[in-house]
Amino acid sequence: MKPKQWMFAAILAALSALPGVSATLSVSANVTPNAGLFNYAYQFTIADSGSNVDNIFLGSDDISPLNVVLKINGQPTSTWSWLGNDTPQNYLQFFDLVGSALGNGDILNVTFSSALAPLASNFAVGLDSTTGETTNTANAVLAPSAAAAPEPDSLLLLGGALMLISVVRRQGPIAY
């Protein structure tokens, strides 16, 4: 893990160690390839009694996905929003704007598109920002990952480097 990932893991561990877990978070994810992109669909379900959840964090290497749509219990919402952040680790944050936190039985539906392929190596955790209590941390969550497939630009650079090596080898040593 990179130093930023260790630091973020330590922050999550410290938050999880605080007394009282606000609720239980379960995550289901579905990914569908579509014309060079991947369409992601998530259901973040809150269960158990406890504090309300007004922030959900999803580890994701794509911090600026396309066409983000948020729904609460299947209904469009204007009271929740999202942002992408890269400090201390890449993640998406889905948050309440006006006090309409999620409680027992509520579901936050999130859909978006990304050029990055999915990899089940990310996390999700919920937070009650008024008390600082967190939900359990869901691990091995399917999310956009740069590690799943090289970016097209890196493939082009790699191909160019290999072609240059091939040309130099065919010409033999350079005479001075």
VEXMI-881025 format. One line per field, with one value per residue (C-alpha): residue number from 1; x, y, z. Coordinates in Angstrom, 3 decimals. Layout:
REM VEXMI-881025
i = (NUM ...)
px = (X ...)
py = (Y ...)
pz = (Z ...)
END
This chain:
REM VEXMI-881025
i = (1 2 3 4 5 6 7 8 9 10 11 12 13 14 15 16 17 18 19 20 21 22 23 24 25 26 27 28 29 30 31 32 33 34 35 36 37 38 39 40 41 42 43 44 45 46 47 48 49 50 51 52 53 54 55 56 57 58 59 60 61 62 63 64 65 66 67 68 69 70 71 72 73 74 75 76 77 78 79 80 81 82 83 84 85 86 87 88 89 90 91 92 93 94 95 96 97 98 99 100 101 102 103 104 105 106 107 108 109 110 111 112 113 114 115 116 117 118 119 120 121 122 123 124 125 126 127 128 129 130 131 132 133 134 135 136 137 138 139 140 141 142 143 144 145 146 147 148 149 150 151 152 153 154 155 156 157 158 159 160 161 162 163 164 165 166 167 168 169 170 171 172 173 174 175 176)
px = (0.000 1.073 1.701 -1.513 -3.459 -1.909 -2.805 -6.398 -6.666 -5.432 -8.031 -10.797 -9.549 -9.496 -13.027 -14.189 -12.625 -14.776 -17.423 -20.769 -21.328 -24.028 -25.580 -24.726 -23.861 -24.235 -23.229 -24.253 -22.640 -23.347 -21.141 -22.083 -19.690 -21.143 -19.371 -15.915 -17.229 -18.400 -21.800 -21.747 -24.867 -24.710 -27.160 -25.936 -28.379 -28.560 -29.741 -29.947 -30.878 -28.416 -27.460 -28.354 -25.866 -25.343 -22.074 -21.037 -17.472 -16.628 -13.024 -12.612 -9.704 -12.107 -12.846 -14.705 -17.139 -19.716 -23.502 -23.768 -27.364 -28.407 -31.710 -33.028 -35.286 -35.642 -36.766 -34.670 -33.227 -31.982 -30.985 -27.881 -24.805 -21.346 -17.725 -14.477 -11.382 -7.817 -6.578 -5.440 -6.673 -8.965 -12.632 -16.098 -18.166 -21.953 -23.436 -26.623 -27.141 -30.111 -30.517 -32.183 -29.847 -30.385 -31.803 -32.762 -34.067 -33.077 -31.220 -28.997 -28.896 -25.926 -25.266 -22.448 -20.190 -16.425 -13.680 -11.923 -12.584 -13.940 -11.858 -13.170 -10.492 -12.158 -14.041 -17.263 -18.083 -20.886 -20.596 -22.924 -21.210 -23.072 -21.767 -18.681 -19.967 -19.251 -20.861 -18.956 -16.426 -17.371 -14.262 -13.637 -16.214 -16.337 -15.339 -13.390 -9.714 -6.636 -5.048 -7.722 -6.444 -3.790 -4.999 -4.992 -2.298 0.042 -0.527 0.376 3.543 4.488 3.888 6.046 8.882 8.760 8.812 11.849 13.688 12.852 14.183 17.407 17.982 17.515 20.014 22.671 25.097 25.576 29.010 30.833)
py = (0.000 3.542 5.905 7.793 4.526 3.619 7.031 6.774 3.225 4.521 7.310 4.819 2.472 5.314 6.350 2.746 2.458 5.259 3.994 3.182 2.123 4.259 1.622 -1.251 -0.463 -3.048 -2.406 -4.078 -3.089 -3.905 -2.967 -3.089 -2.322 0.228 1.695 2.011 3.024 1.093 1.872 1.459 1.016 0.899 0.309 1.504 0.041 1.210 -1.292 -1.542 1.146 3.853 7.238 8.408 8.314 11.592 10.757 7.661 7.248 4.935 4.178 4.878 5.743 7.729 10.850 12.582 10.011 10.922 11.221 10.756 10.170 9.868 8.465 7.750 4.710 4.730 8.369 11.178 13.491 17.052 16.903 14.753 15.556 14.129 15.077 13.342 13.685 12.422 13.178 11.073 8.459 8.492 8.285 9.519 11.121 11.132 13.534 15.093 18.815 19.655 17.182 14.301 11.609 7.915 5.744 2.114 0.590 3.488 2.915 5.358 4.430 5.796 5.364 6.773 5.995 5.672 4.867 2.836 -0.882 -2.370 -4.074 -5.465 -3.876 -0.750 0.213 1.901 3.415 5.604 8.516 10.451 13.841 15.224 12.545 11.281 7.714 5.444 2.379 -0.809 -0.618 -2.709 -4.146 -5.650 -3.308 -3.231 0.243 1.986 1.153 2.277 -1.071 -3.040 -2.000 0.389 3.779 4.296 7.001 4.644 1.961 4.434 5.457 1.820 0.932 3.848 2.828 -0.775 0.380 2.584 -0.321 -2.547 0.004 0.529 -3.233 -3.769 -1.062 -2.533 -0.601 3.080 3.838 6.871)
pz = (0.000 -0.667 2.283 1.489 1.632 4.995 6.380 5.150 6.529 9.882 9.848 9.034 11.759 14.269 13.304 13.570 17.029 18.402 20.792 19.281 15.727 14.195 11.955 9.654 6.052 3.310 -0.270 -3.481 -6.765 -10.378 -13.336 -17.011 -19.910 -22.335 -25.402 -23.852 -20.433 -17.405 -15.887 -12.104 -9.957 -6.147 -3.336 0.063 2.592 6.208 8.803 12.599 15.033 15.843 14.589 11.126 8.257 6.404 4.602 2.665 1.431 -1.471 -2.391 -6.112 -8.374 -10.573 -8.535 -11.358 -12.780 -15.410 -15.079 -11.303 -10.181 -6.521 -5.274 -1.800 -1.543 -5.331 -5.540 -7.076 -4.446 -4.484 -0.823 -1.386 -3.422 -4.081 -4.562 -5.443 -3.286 -3.487 0.033 1.786 -0.722 -3.763 -2.804 -3.659 -0.922 -1.035 1.510 2.826 2.219 4.455 7.296 5.446 6.787 6.124 8.884 9.438 6.186 3.934 0.669 -1.194 -4.888 -6.827 -10.546 -12.660 -15.623 -15.626 -18.112 -15.393 -15.142 -11.905 -9.249 -5.962 -3.800 -2.458 0.702 1.769 5.146 6.466 8.886 11.156 10.981 13.994 16.382 14.539 14.718 11.760 10.323 9.761 6.922 3.901 2.245 -1.210 -2.752 -6.551 -7.798 -10.576 -10.279 -12.182 -11.232 -13.116 -16.540 -17.810 -18.954 -22.748 -22.471 -20.633 -23.268 -26.002 -24.155 -23.521 -27.190 -28.323 -25.996 -27.220 -30.847 -30.165 -28.513 -31.482 -34.001 -32.037 -31.767 -35.520 -36.401 -34.158 -31.989 -32.694 -34.186 -32.890)
END
